[in-house]
Amino acid sequence: MRRLNRRLLAVWAVLSAITVIYIWIDHSADHHGTAHASSAVTVIALLLAAVKVRIIMREFMEVRNAPILLCRLTDAWIAGMSAAMIGFYLAGRAVAT
Amino acid sequence: MTVAEVSTPPCRTRQVPGQPDMWFFVLFESLIFTSYFCVYLYYRAQHEAAYLAAQSQLTLWLGVVETIVLLTSSWSIARCVEQSRNGRYDVARRDAFLTAGFGVIFLILKVVEWVRQIHLGNTFSSGDFFQYYFFLTAIHLVHLLIGFVVVGVAIHQLSSPRRRSQELVETCATYWHTVDFLWVLIFALLYVVR
């Protein structure tokens, strides 16, 4: 029980740490305090969010203990969501130029 | 608890956490939200300067605090499920109350943020970015309010020995985690993407 509680605490700490990384990404993307559009920042932000969603599903939602079908389905779902978001973003950029 | 009990169980003993119907709902909801996100990103990429100017009026650290508060609520409900599974119903009930408490903190922070934006003159009709901002955060908040009812059901279940259903507690937790991971995506889209 204590071991499992420590695992949940570690999961929460990792998720919170990834959230704090966003502040660093935001600061590093600015040039002298001015925000600039950046496809690299956008893609990294979306991929980090996808990693967080997967951790929430695997650990908090206990998908790691679920039947293989649900494991594969949720992984495919996250991959599909991420691909769609990045794809639509890049398509929008392509249309704009 | 031994290491073997913590590690992944063999395939034949694996069970879907909660009711399978809730998983259909989770996948369906994430599909609906993904369609909103795709439309937002598509138009954002075409009008980057306008979106960046509007986005710069959001406070990133407030979004970070909101995210960590909601992650903490998810952690609480995950502990609730585990305590309930081990028959420690009083502790499980306390964790469910903590989950609702962190949800209330998130709700207050979100309302404070909305009021601040409205005072700055940023409303639903202040351009595309704030239209998406208010739409996405409001529809998420509706899910959060439903989440309070769901956590209430879990607390009700845990309160009496005659009602205790582990499957229902897991189902309630699955819904709450969905509210959490949808916010994780909304936070990245509204506060961080460039």
Interface residues (C-beta under 8 A of the other chain):
Chain A: M1 R2 R3 L4 N5 R7 L8 L9 V11 W12 L15 S16 T19 V20 Y22 I23 I25 D26 A29 A35 H36 A37 S38 S39 V41 T42 A45 L46 L48 A49 K52 V53 I56 M57 E59 F60 M61 E62 V63 R64 N65 A66 P67 I68 L70 L73 T74 W77 M81 A84 M85 G87 F88 Y89 L90 A91 G92 R93 V95 A96
Chain B: M1 V3 V6 T8 P9 C11 R14 Q15 V16 P17 W23 L27 S30 T34 F37 C38 V39 L41 Y42 Y43 R44 A45 Q46 H47 E48 A49 L52 Q55 S56 L60 W61 V64 T67 I68 L71 T72 S74 W75 I77 A78 R79 V81 E82 N86 E170 A173 T174 H177 D180 F181 V184 L185 F187 A188 L189 Y191 V192 V193 R194
